[in-house]
């Protein structure tokens, strides 16, 4: 899993208005059926992938698709469950990360 995290962390894609992914983010395709069909696309900050809730999803993705996924990261997961994990990660990251005070 460390290799997958390293690959995703070095994403230098920059949004140019053409559907690109902003620097520091990873495109994720959440597929209920193991990735064979259509799924819902998300853009997730790399920091979120380090959260323990995401670790289980990444491990499942690695088992299903391998560690060398290219392009979009496919995650075999129910979309509702994925959104719940994103919400938990967002709360955790916003509470634990220092913000600049204006």
C-alpha distances in whole Angstrom, upper triangle without the diagonal:
4,5,5,6,9,10,11,12,15,16,20,21,25,26,30,31,30,27,25,22,23,21,18,18,15,17,16,18,18,19,21,22,18,19,22,24,25,23,23,21,20,20,17,17,14,15,15,11,11,13,13,14,12,9,10,11,7,7,10,10,7,10,12,12,9,7,10,12,14,17,16,13,14,13,15,17,21,22,24,21,19,22,22,18,19,22,21,19,22,24,22,21,25,26,24,24,27,29,32,35,38
4,5,5,6,9,10,10,13,15,18,20,23,26,29,31,30,28,25,22,22,20,17,17,16,18,17,20,20,22,24,25,22,22,25,27,27,25,25,23,21,20,18,17,13,14,15,11,10,13,13,16,13,10,13,14,10,10,14,13,11,13,16,15,12,9,11,13,15,17,17,15,16,16,19,20,24,24,26,23,21,23,24,20,20,23,22,19,22,24,22,20,24,25,23,22,25,27,30,34,36
4,5,5,6,9,10,11,13,17,19,22,25,28,30,29,26,23,21,21,19,17,17,15,17,17,19,20,22,24,25,21,21,24,26,26,24,25,22,21,20,18,17,14,15,16,13,13,16,17,18,15,13,15,15,11,12,14,13,10,13,15,14,11,7,8,11,13,15,16,13,16,16,19,21,24,25,27,25,22,25,25,22,22,25,24,21,24,26,24,23,26,28,25,25,27,29,32,35,38
4,5,5,6,9,10,12,15,17,20,22,25,27,26,23,20,18,19,17,15,14,12,13,13,15,17,18,21,21,18,17,20,23,23,21,21,19,18,16,15,15,12,14,14,10,11,14,15,16,13,11,13,12,8,10,12,10,8,12,13,11,9,5,7,8,10,12,12,10,12,13,15,18,21,21,24,21,19,21,22,19,19,22,22,19,21,24,22,21,24,26,24,23,26,28,31,34,36
4,5,5,6,9,10,14,16,19,21,24,26,25,23,20,17,17,15,12,12,11,13,13,16,17,20,22,23,20,20,23,25,24,22,21,19,17,15,13,12,8,10,11,8,8,12,13,14,11,10,13,12,9,11,13,12,11,14,16,14,12,9,10,11,12,14,13,11,13,14,17,18,21,21,23,21,18,20,21,17,17,20,20,16,19,21,19,18,21,23,21,20,23,24,27,30,33
4,5,5,7,9,12,15,18,21,24,26,25,23,20,17,17,15,12,13,12,15,16,19,20,23,25,26,23,22,25,27,27,24,24,21,19,17,15,14,10,12,14,11,11,15,16,18,15,13,17,16,12,14,17,15,13,17,18,16,14,10,11,12,13,14,15,13,16,17,20,22,25,25,27,25,21,23,25,21,20,23,23,19,21,24,22,20,23,25,22,21,24,25,27,31,33
4,6,6,7,11,13,16,19,22,24,23,21,17,15,16,14,12,12,10,13,14,16,19,21,24,25,21,20,23,24,24,22,22,19,18,16,14,14,11,13,15,12,13,17,18,19,16,15,18,16,13,15,17,14,13,16,17,15,13,9,8,9,9,11,12,11,14,16,19,21,24,24,26,24,21,23,25,21,21,24,24,21,22,25,24,21,24,27,25,23,26,27,29,32,35
4,6,6,9,11,14,16,19,21,20,18,15,12,13,11,9,8,7,9,11,14,16,19,22,23,20,19,22,23,22,20,19,16,14,12,11,10,7,10,12,9,11,14,16,17,13,13,16,14,11,14,16,13,13,17,17,15,14,11,10,10,9,10,10,9,12,14,17,19,22,21,23,22,18,20,22,18,17,21,21,17,19,22,21,18,21,24,22,21,23,24,26,30,32
4,6,9,11,13,16,19,22,22,19,16,13,12,10,7,8,8,12,13,17,19,22,25,26,24,22,25,26,25,23,22,18,16,13,11,9,6,9,11,9,10,14,16,18,14,14,18,16,13,16,18,16,16,19,20,18,17,14,13,13,13,13,13,12,16,17,20,21,24,23,25,23,20,21,23,19,18,21,21,17,18,21,19,17,20,22,20,18,20,21,23,27,29
4,6,9,12,15,18,21,20,19,15,13,12,9,8,10,10,13,15,19,21,24,27,28,26,24,26,28,26,24,23,20,18,15,14,12,9,12,14,13,14,18,20,21,18,18,21,20,16,19,21,19,18,22,22,20,18,15,14,14,12,12,14,14,17,19,23,24,27,26,28,27,23,24,26,23,21,24,24,21,21,24,23,20,22,25,23,21,23,23,25,28,30
4,6,9,12,15,17,17,15,11,9,9,7,7,7,7,10,13,16,19,22,25,27,24,22,25,25,24,22,20,17,15,12,12,11,9,12,14,13,15,18,21,21,18,18,21,19,17,19,21,18,18,22,22,19,18,15,14,13,11,10,11,12,16,18,21,23,25,24,26,25,21,22,25,22,20,23,24,20,20,24,23,20,22,25,24,21,23,23,25,28,30
4,6,10,12,15,15,14,10,9,8,6,7,9,10,12,15,19,22,25,28,30,27,25,27,28,26,24,22,19,17,14,14,13,12,15,17,16,18,21,24,25,21,22,25,23,20,23,25,22,22,25,25,22,22,19,17,16,14,12,14,15,19,21,25,26,28,26,29,28,24,25,27,25,22,25,26,23,22,26,25,22,24,27,25,22,24,24,25,28,29
4,7,9,12,11,11,7,6,6,5,8,8,9,10,14,17,20,23,26,28,26,23,25,25,23,22,20,16,15,12,13,12,12,16,17,17,19,22,25,25,22,23,25,23,21,24,25,22,22,26,25,22,22,20,18,16,13,11,12,14,17,20,24,25,27,25,27,27,23,23,26,24,21,24,26,23,22,26,25,22,24,27,26,24,25,24,25,29,29
4,6,9,10,10,6,6,5,5,9,9,11,12,16,18,22,25,28,30,28,25,28,27,25,23,21,17,16,12,14,13,14,17,18,19,21,23,27,26,23,25,27,25,23,27,28,24,25,29,28,25,25,23,21,19,16,14,14,17,20,22,26,27,28,26,28,28,24,24,27,25,22,24,26,23,22,25,26,22,23,27,26,23,24,23,24,27,27
4,6,7,7,4,5,5,7,11,10,12,12,15,18,21,24,27,29,28,25,27,26,23,22,19,16,14,11,14,13,15,18,19,20,23,24,28,27,24,26,28,25,24,28,28,25,26,30,29,26,27,25,23,21,18,15,15,17,20,22,26,26,27,24,27,27,24,23,26,25,21,23,26,23,21,25,26,23,23,27,27,24,25,24,24,27,27
4,5,7,6,8,8,11,14,14,15,15,19,20,24,26,30,32,31,27,29,28,25,24,22,18,17,15,17,17,19,22,23,24,26,28,31,31,28,30,32,29,28,31,32,28,30,33,32,29,30,28,26,23,20,17,17,20,23,25,29,29,30,27,29,30,27,26,29,28,25,27,29,27,25,28,29,26,26,30,30,27,28,26,26,29,29
4,6,7,9,10,13,16,15,16,15,18,20,23,25,29,30,30,27,28,27,23,22,20,17,16,14,17,18,20,23,23,24,27,29,32,31,28,30,32,29,28,32,32,29,30,33,32,29,30,29,27,24,21,18,18,21,23,25,28,28,29,26,28,29,26,25,28,27,24,26,29,27,25,28,29,27,27,30,31,28,29,27,27,30,29
4,6,9,11,14,17,15,16,14,17,18,21,24,27,28,28,24,26,24,21,20,19,15,16,14,18,19,21,24,24,24,28,29,32,31,28,30,32,28,27,31,30,27,29,32,30,27,29,27,25,22,19,16,16,19,21,24,27,27,28,25,27,29,25,25,28,28,25,27,30,27,26,30,31,28,29,32,33,30,32,30,30,33,32
4,7,9,13,15,13,13,11,13,14,18,20,23,25,24,21,22,21,18,17,15,12,12,11,14,16,18,21,21,21,25,26,29,27,24,27,28,25,24,27,27,24,25,28,27,24,26,25,23,20,17,13,13,16,18,20,23,24,24,21,24,25,22,21,25,24,21,23,26,24,23,26,28,25,26,30,30,28,30,28,29,32,32
4,7,9,12,10,10,9,13,14,18,20,24,26,24,21,23,22,19,18,16,13,12,10,13,14,15,19,19,19,22,24,27,26,23,25,27,23,22,26,26,22,24,27,26,23,24,22,20,18,15,11,11,14,17,19,23,23,25,22,24,25,22,21,25,24,21,23,25,23,22,26,26,24,25,28,28,26,28,26,27,30,30
4,7,8,6,7,7,10,13,16,19,23,25,23,20,23,22,19,17,15,11,10,7,9,10,12,15,15,16,19,20,23,23,19,21,23,21,19,23,23,20,22,25,24,21,22,20,19,16,14,11,10,12,15,17,21,21,23,20,22,23,19,19,22,20,17,20,22,20,19,22,23,20,21,25,25,22,24,23,24,27,28
4,6,6,8,9,13,16,19,22,25,27,26,24,26,25,23,20,18,14,12,8,10,9,11,13,14,15,18,20,23,23,20,22,24,22,20,24,25,22,23,27,26,24,24,22,21,19,17,14,13,15,18,20,23,24,25,22,24,24,20,20,22,21,18,20,22,19,17,21,21,18,19,23,22,20,21,20,21,24,25
4,6,8,11,14,18,20,24,27,29,27,25,28,27,25,23,21,17,14,11,11,9,9,12,14,15,17,19,22,22,19,21,24,22,20,23,25,22,23,27,26,24,24,21,20,18,16,14,14,15,19,20,24,25,26,24,26,25,22,22,24,22,19,21,22,19,18,21,21,18,19,22,21,19,20,19,20,23,24
4,7,10,13,17,19,23,26,28,26,24,27,27,25,22,20,17,14,10,9,6,6,8,10,11,13,15,19,19,16,18,21,19,17,21,22,20,21,24,25,23,22,19,19,17,16,14,14,14,18,19,22,23,24,22,24,23,19,19,21,19,16,18,19,16,15,18,18,15,16,19,18,16,17,17,19,22,24
4,7,9,13,15,19,22,24,23,21,24,23,21,18,16,13,10,6,5,4,5,8,9,10,13,14,18,17,14,16,19,17,15,19,20,17,19,22,22,20,20,18,17,15,14,12,11,11,14,15,19,19,21,19,21,20,16,16,19,16,13,16,18,14,14,17,17,15,16,20,19,17,19,19,21,24,25
4,6,10,12,16,19,21,19,17,20,20,18,16,14,10,8,6,5,6,6,10,10,9,13,14,17,16,13,15,17,14,13,16,17,14,15,19,18,16,17,15,14,12,11,9,7,7,11,12,16,17,19,17,19,18,15,15,18,16,13,17,18,15,15,19,19,16,19,22,21,19,22,22,24,27,29
4,7,10,13,16,18,17,14,17,17,15,12,11,7,6,5,6,9,10,13,12,12,15,17,19,18,14,16,18,14,13,17,17,14,16,19,17,15,17,15,15,12,11,8,5,6,9,11,14,15,17,15,17,17,14,14,17,16,13,17,19,16,16,20,21,19,21,24,24,22,25,25,27,30,31
4,6,10,13,15,13,11,14,14,12,10,8,6,5,6,7,10,11,14,12,11,15,15,17,15,12,14,15,11,11,14,14,11,13,16,15,13,15,14,14,11,11,9,6,5,6,7,10,11,13,11,14,14,10,12,15,13,12,15,17,15,16,19,20,19,21,24,24,23,26,26,28,31,33
4,6,10,12,11,8,11,10,9,6,6,5,6,9,10,14,15,17,15,14,18,18,19,17,14,16,16,12,12,15,13,11,14,16,13,12,15,15,15,12,12,10,6,6,5,6,9,10,11,10,13,13,10,12,15,14,13,17,19,17,18,22,22,22,24,26,27,26,29,29,32,34,36
4,7,9,9,8,11,10,9,5,5,6,8,11,12,15,16,18,15,14,18,17,18,15,13,15,14,10,11,14,12,10,13,15,13,13,15,16,17,14,15,14,10,8,6,5,6,6,7,6,10,10,8,10,13,12,12,15,17,16,18,21,21,21,23,26,26,26,30,30,33,35,37
4,6,6,5,8,7,7,4,7,9,11,14,15,19,20,22,19,17,21,20,20,17,15,17,15,12,13,15,12,10,14,14,11,12,15,17,18,15,16,15,12,11,7,6,5,6,7,7,11,11,10,12,15,15,15,18,20,20,21,24,25,25,27,29,30,30,33,33,36,39,40
4,6,7,9,8,9,7,9,12,14,17,18,21,22,24,21,19,22,21,21,18,16,18,16,12,15,16,12,12,15,15,12,14,17,19,20,18,19,19,16,14,10,8,6,5,5,7,10,10,10,13,15,15,16,19,20,20,22,24,25,26,28,30,31,31,35,35,38,40,42
4,6,6,7,9,9,12,14,17,20,21,24,24,26,23,22,24,24,23,20,19,20,17,14,16,16,13,12,15,14,11,13,16,19,20,17,19,19,16,15,11,10,7,8,8,11,14,14,14,16,18,18,20,22,23,24,26,28,29,29,31,33,34,34,38,38,41,44,46
4,6,8,10,10,13,14,16,19,19,23,22,24,22,19,22,22,21,19,17,17,15,12,13,14,10,9,12,11,7,9,12,15,16,14,16,17,14,12,9,8,5,8,10,12,15,14,14,17,19,18,19,22,23,23,25,28,28,28,31,33,33,33,37,37,40,43,45
4,6,7,7,10,12,14,17,18,21,21,24,21,19,22,23,22,20,18,18,17,13,14,15,12,10,12,12,9,9,12,15,15,12,14,14,11,10,7,7,6,9,11,12,16,16,14,17,19,19,19,22,24,23,25,28,28,28,30,33,33,33,36,36,39,42,44
4,7,9,12,14,17,20,21,25,25,27,25,23,26,26,26,24,21,22,20,17,17,18,15,13,15,15,11,11,15,17,17,14,16,16,14,13,10,11,10,12,14,15,18,19,17,20,23,22,23,26,27,27,28,31,32,31,34,36,36,36,40,40,43,45,47
4,6,10,12,16,19,21,24,25,28,25,24,27,27,27,24,22,23,22,18,19,20,17,15,18,18,14,14,18,20,20,17,17,16,14,14,11,12,11,12,13,13,17,18,17,19,22,22,22,25,27,26,28,31,31,31,33,36,36,36,39,39,42,44,46
4,7,9,13,16,19,22,23,26,24,22,26,26,27,24,21,23,22,18,19,21,18,16,19,20,16,16,19,21,21,17,17,16,13,14,11,12,11,12,12,12,15,17,15,17,20,20,20,23,25,25,25,28,30,29,31,34,34,34,37,37,39,42,43
4,6,10,13,15,19,20,23,20,19,23,23,23,20,18,20,19,15,16,19,16,14,17,18,15,15,18,20,20,16,17,15,11,12,9,9,9,10,10,8,12,13,12,13,16,17,16,19,21,21,22,25,26,26,27,30,31,31,34,33,36,38,40
4,7,10,13,16,18,21,18,18,21,21,22,19,17,19,19,15,16,19,17,15,18,20,17,17,20,21,21,17,17,15,11,12,10,10,11,10,10,7,10,12,10,11,14,15,14,16,19,18,19,22,23,23,24,27,28,28,31,30,33,35,36
4,7,10,13,15,18,16,16,19,20,21,19,16,19,19,15,16,19,17,15,18,20,18,17,19,19,19,15,15,12,9,10,9,10,12,12,12,10,13,14,11,11,15,15,13,16,18,17,17,21,22,21,23,26,26,26,28,28,30,33,34
4,6,10,12,15,12,13,16,17,19,16,14,17,17,14,14,18,17,15,18,20,19,18,20,19,19,16,16,13,10,10,10,11,13,13,13,10,12,13,10,10,13,12,10,13,15,14,14,17,19,17,19,22,23,22,25,24,26,29,30
4,7,9,12,11,11,15,16,18,17,14,17,18,15,15,19,19,16,18,21,20,19,20,19,19,16,15,12,10,10,12,13,16,15,16,14,16,16,12,12,15,14,11,13,16,14,13,17,18,16,17,21,21,19,22,21,24,26,27
4,6,8,7,8,11,12,15,14,11,14,16,13,13,16,17,15,17,20,20,19,19,18,18,16,16,14,11,10,12,12,16,15,16,14,15,15,11,11,13,11,8,11,13,10,10,14,14,12,14,17,17,16,19,19,21,24,26
4,5,6,7,10,11,14,14,12,14,17,15,14,18,19,17,19,22,22,21,21,19,19,17,17,15,13,12,15,15,19,18,20,17,19,18,14,14,16,13,10,13,14,10,10,13,13,10,12,16,15,13,16,16,18,21,23
4,5,5,7,10,13,14,11,12,15,14,12,15,17,16,16,20,21,19,19,16,17,15,16,14,13,12,15,15,18,18,21,19,20,19,15,16,17,14,12,15,15,11,12,15,14,11,14,17,15,14,17,17,20,23,25
4,5,6,7,11,12,10,12,15,14,13,16,19,17,18,22,23,22,21,18,20,19,19,18,17,15,18,17,20,20,22,20,21,19,16,16,17,13,12,14,13,9,10,13,11,8,11,13,12,10,13,15,17,21,23
4,5,6,9,9,7,10,12,12,11,14,16,15,17,20,21,20,20,18,19,18,19,18,16,14,16,14,17,16,18,17,17,15,12,13,13,10,8,10,10,6,8,11,9,7,11,13,12,11,15,16,19,22,25
4,5,8,8,5,7,10,9,8,11,13,12,13,16,17,17,16,14,16,15,16,16,14,11,13,12,15,15,17,16,17,15,12,14,14,10,10,13,12,9,11,14,12,11,14,16,15,15,18,19,22,25,28
4,6,8,7,7,10,11,10,12,15,14,15,18,19,19,18,16,18,18,19,19,17,15,17,15,18,18,20,19,20,17,15,16,16,12,12,14,13,9,12,14,11,10,14,15,13,13,17,19,22,25,28
4,5,5,6,9,10,10,12,15,15,16,18,20,20,20,18,20,20,22,21,19,16,18,15,18,17,18,18,18,15,13,14,13,9,10,12,9,7,10,11,8,8,12,13,11,12,16,18,22,24,27
4,5,5,7,9,10,11,13,15,15,17,19,20,19,18,21,21,23,23,21,17,18,15,17,16,18,18,18,15,13,15,13,10,11,13,10,9,12,13,10,12,15,15,14,16,19,22,25,28,31
4,6,6,7,9,11,12,13,15,16,18,19,19,18,21,20,22,22,20,16,16,13,14,13,14,15,14,11,10,11,10,6,9,10,8,7,11,12,10,12,15,16,15,17,21,22,26,28,31
4,5,5,6,9,10,10,12,14,15,16,16,15,18,17,19,19,16,13,13,10,12,11,13,14,14,11,9,11,11,7,8,11,10,8,11,13,12,12,16,17,16,17,21,22,26,28,31
4,5,5,6,9,10,10,12,14,15,15,13,16,16,19,19,17,13,14,11,13,13,16,16,17,14,12,15,14,10,12,15,13,11,15,16,14,15,18,19,18,19,22,24,28,31,33
4,5,5,6,9,10,11,12,14,14,14,17,17,20,20,18,14,14,10,11,11,13,15,15,12,11,14,13,10,13,15,14,13,16,18,16,17,21,21,20,22,26,27,31,33,36
4,5,5,6,9,10,11,12,13,13,15,14,17,17,15,11,10,7,8,8,11,12,13,10,8,12,12,9,11,14,13,12,16,18,17,17,21,22,21,22,26,27,31,33,36
4,5,5,6,9,10,10,10,9,12,11,14,15,13,9,9,7,9,10,14,15,16,14,11,15,15,12,13,16,16,14,17,19,18,18,21,23,22,22,26,27,30,33,36
4,5,5,6,9,10,9,9,13,13,16,18,16,12,11,9,10,12,15,17,18,15,14,17,17,14,16,19,18,17,20,22,20,20,24,25,24,25,28,30,33,36,39
4,5,5,6,8,9,11,14,13,16,18,15,12,10,7,7,9,12,14,16,13,12,16,16,14,16,19,18,18,21,23,22,22,26,27,26,27,30,32,35,38,41
4,5,5,6,7,8,11,9,13,14,12,8,7,5,6,9,12,14,16,14,12,16,17,15,16,19,19,18,21,23,22,22,25,27,26,27,30,31,35,37,40
4,5,5,4,5,8,8,12,14,13,10,9,9,10,12,16,18,20,18,16,19,20,18,19,22,22,20,23,25,24,24,27,29,27,28,31,33,36,39,41
4,6,6,8,11,11,15,17,16,13,11,10,10,13,16,18,21,18,17,21,21,19,21,24,23,22,25,28,26,26,30,31,30,30,34,36,39,42,44
4,6,9,11,11,14,16,14,12,9,8,7,11,14,17,19,17,16,20,21,19,20,24,24,23,26,28,27,27,30,32,31,32,35,37,40,43,45
4,7,8,7,10,13,12,9,8,9,9,13,16,18,21,19,17,21,22,20,21,25,25,23,26,29,28,27,30,32,31,31,35,36,39,42,44
4,6,7,10,13,13,11,10,11,12,15,19,20,23,21,19,23,24,21,22,26,26,24,26,29,28,27,31,32,31,31,34,36,38,42,44
4,6,9,12,12,10,11,12,14,17,20,21,24,22,20,23,24,21,21,25,25,22,25,28,26,25,29,30,29,28,31,33,36,39,41
4,6,10,11,10,11,13,15,19,22,23,26,24,21,24,26,23,23,27,27,24,26,29,28,27,30,32,30,30,33,34,36,40,42
4,7,7,6,8,11,13,16,20,20,23,22,19,22,24,21,21,25,25,23,25,28,27,26,29,31,30,29,32,33,35,38,40
4,6,7,9,13,16,18,21,21,24,24,20,23,25,23,22,26,26,24,25,29,28,26,29,32,31,29,32,32,34,38,39
4,7,9,13,16,18,21,20,23,23,19,21,24,22,20,24,25,23,24,27,27,25,27,30,30,28,31,31,33,36,37
4,6,9,13,15,17,16,19,19,16,17,20,18,17,21,22,20,21,24,24,23,25,28,28,26,29,29,31,35,36
4,6,10,12,15,14,17,16,13,16,18,16,15,19,20,18,19,23,22,21,24,26,26,25,28,28,31,34,36
4,7,9,12,12,15,15,12,15,17,15,15,19,20,18,20,23,23,23,25,28,27,27,30,31,33,36,38
4,6,9,10,13,11,9,12,14,12,13,17,17,16,18,21,21,21,24,26,26,26,29,30,33,36,38
4,7,9,12,11,10,13,15,13,15,18,19,18,21,23,23,23,26,28,28,28,32,33,36,39,41
4,6,8,7,7,10,11,11,12,15,16,16,18,21,21,22,24,26,26,27,31,31,35,37,39
4,6,5,6,9,10,11,12,14,16,17,18,20,21,22,24,26,27,28,31,32,35,37,39
4,5,5,6,9,10,10,12,14,15,16,18,20,21,22,24,26,26,29,30,33,35,36
4,5,5,6,9,10,11,12,14,15,17,19,20,21,23,24,25,29,29,32,34,35
4,5,5,6,9,10,11,12,14,16,17,18,20,21,22,24,27,28,31,33,35
4,5,5,6,9,10,10,12,14,15,16,18,20,21,22,25,26,29,31,33
4,5,5,6,9,10,10,12,14,15,16,18,20,21,24,24,27,29,30
4,5,5,6,9,10,11,12,14,16,17,18,20,23,24,27,28,31
4,5,5,6,8,10,10,12,14,15,16,18,21,22,25,27,30
4,5,5,6,9,10,10,12,14,15,16,19,19,23,25,27
4,5,5,6,9,10,11,12,14,15,18,19,22,23,25
4,5,5,6,9,10,11,12,14,17,18,22,23,26
4,5,5,6,8,10,10,12,15,16,20,22,24
4,5,5,6,8,10,10,14,14,17,19,21
4,6,5,6,9,10,13,13,17,18,21
4,6,5,6,8,12,13,17,19,22
4,5,5,6,9,10,14,16,19
4,6,6,8,8,12,13,16
4,6,8,9,13,14,17
4,7,9,13,15,18
4,6,10,12,16
4,7,9,13
4,6,9
4,6
4
